[in-house]
């Protein structure tokens, strides 16, 4: 079990990576594969203790809960991450950053799904922790050129503007009133604690997308119900949570009844925006299970970032956009890693996956793969996940049955336990037939036991048997630790693309 903190979140989870994790959550929700009941709470002397339970329902899916207190000065939250199949407690995340990042990433998914493609001005009402997180996440999904912000405290809004301008390099203006922000905004985020409307609906221009983050009770909402009447499309992350609030929702009944789940738009089952003049509205309520999935993404990044002596996790490689190809030299075998001293080297067998298992693997890996390509500079944040899915579908037009591709579980030959997964393609290379390792993953519980080395040995045997002249794989150029590991396994760098930013 790993104890993770705000230091890990700050160092390893970018807004783009959080958005990718939340898009995965909505796709799971659309498939009926996300457990997401409304949150529950109990009263206490200083407020309420709130508990949200949920997670992915696929094999070994992230399952767990978030707990936090509503006392005025309580900021820290706790997220517990379990393996859904084994019940193993994998990680506990404690701190103040994961919750706002998760909420902001959900709202960024809504911006991507509902805002105009040419939106360039981001408006923010509020200047607290949530407002800051939402601004950063919004910048990860749309190429905004300027930001306008207002909050009642002049010092707070000026500090917000200065910090965001320094971080983003954009024109960020602290306005003297909410009206100037709303009238300028192509996308408007209201992230306040106000129980009274913070804007006049008449300020909202045609074509604006609005994300409501703060209070949403009838007669106690930061948004007036008229905004719902203006909106051609109204979406939310959790219809169940909308109806579970202790007080009625702020929207009038007809508008509440035409509200749809954001997951339907993300999955392509419903249309988000039909034309450039429509006003669209997203009501953020808190989708259960999303904190757990974000904790899972954080844990994966922590494991990737660690310098382990027998690191077994390659880059999540799913396509041929390449920063560095590495091939196994015919004569190079001597430094392959083995099991720790005193423990016999394991043997593995490869068991073909079912189509259901293949799709579960892709749902787990594609968002992370997209984030890696954003980091490498190959894809833009705004369309990275969609581009990644397009590439994967092009590679596997027939799923598990696509000719030349093998997707398999890695099993411990001694006990039959599944310890990882592997995806390979037998293809023509520059030097002849090659077996290309698209993805090889060892479950965290089975690392540092020699299973990765055993899997590579089995792949080499299969490559030889199939007539391949080499075994190849890809690693991102920025992943120095993986590159060192593969060199130690006998791989040599066959090709490397280098880049230099220019002003």
C-alpha positions, 0 to 999 in steps of 0.5 A: 500500500502506498501513502500519497500526498499533495507532493505527489499530486503536484509533481506528477498529475498534470491537468491534461492527465486528470482530464484523460482519467475523467474521460475514461470515467465517463466512458465507463459510466456510459457502458454501465461499468462505473459504480457511482451512487450518490454520496452519503453523509452523517452530522457531526459537531462541526458540520458533516462527514461526507463519504463517496463510494464508487469505482470501475467494475471491470477486472481489477478495476479501481474501487474505493471511497473518498471521505471529507468533512464540511467544517469551515477550516477542514480542507484535507480529504482522504481517498482510498484505492482498492483492487476491485478483484482482490480487495487489496488496498493499493493506495491512500491519498491524503491532502487538499489537491486531488479533490479540486483537480478531479472536479476541475477535470470533470468540468474540463471534459464538459468544456471539451464536449459542449463549448464552441471549438473557437472559444478563446476567452475564459471567464471565471467567477471566483478566485479560490482553490476550486477556481484556480484548479478549474482555470488550469484544467480549462486551459488544457482542453481549449486554446484560450488566449485570455482569461477574465476573473472576478471575485469580491475581494480585490486582493484575491482576484489580483493574486489569482490573475497574477499567478495564472498569468505567470503560469500560463503566459496568457493575458489574465485580467482581474475585472472590477465586476462580474458583468465584464467577465460574463459579457467577455466570456466564451466559456464561463466558470462559476466557482463560488460559495455563493447561495445567491446568484452571482450574475444576471442572465442578460449578460450571457452572450449567445454561444457561451458555455457555462460551467456551474460549480458552486451551490445549486439548491432551489433559492440557494444557488450561485446561478439563477434558474433563468440560465437553464431556460436559456440553455439549449443543452443542459448536462450534468455528471450525475443525474443520480446526485442531482435527485439525491440533494436534500433540497430541490435542484435550482433548475425549474422542473422542465429544465431538470427533466431535459437535463442529460448525463455528460457521459452520453455526450462523451460516448457520442450517444447524444449531441452536445452543441448543435450550432455556434449560437446556442448557450450550453450549461453544465451543472457539476454535482460530483460523479462518484468513483472519479476520485478513485480513478484519479487516485489510480492514475496518480499511483500509476505515475508514481510507479512510473516515476520511481527508479526501481532496480528491476523496473518492469513497466514499459511506456504505454505504447499503442501506436507508431508515433515514435521518439525512440525505437529500440531493437534487440541486437542479435548478439546481446543477451548477457545483462538480462535481469533475473529474479532476486538472489535466492528465488528461482527465475519464474516461467510464464505462459501467454494466454490469449485475451477475450474481446472483453478483456482487450477492450478493458485493457484499451480503456485503461491504457489509451488515456495514459498513452494520450497523456504521454504523447502530449508530454512528448509533444506529439499530440495537443491536449485538446484532442489527444484522447480522441486522436489516441483512440483513432490510432488504436482503432486503426491498429485493431480494426477487428479487435482481438481478431485483427490479423498479426496482433496478439493480446494476451495475459501473462500467467505465472506458469507455476501457479496459473496466476495472471501477473500482467498483459502483453500486446505484440504485432508480427510485422514487416520491418526495415530488416525483415520480419519483426515481433513488435511489443506494443505494450507489456505491463506487469501488475504492481503486486508482481513486480521485482520478481522476474516476470518481465524478464521471463515475458521478454524471454518468451516473446523472444522464443516466439519471435524466433519460432515465427521467423522474425529476425528481431524483437522491437519495442518503443519507448518515449524519449523523455522516459530515461529510466525505461531506456536504461532498463531496456539497454540492460535487457540487451536492447539498443537504440535504433532510431531517435528523434530529437527536438528543440523548442524555438521562440 
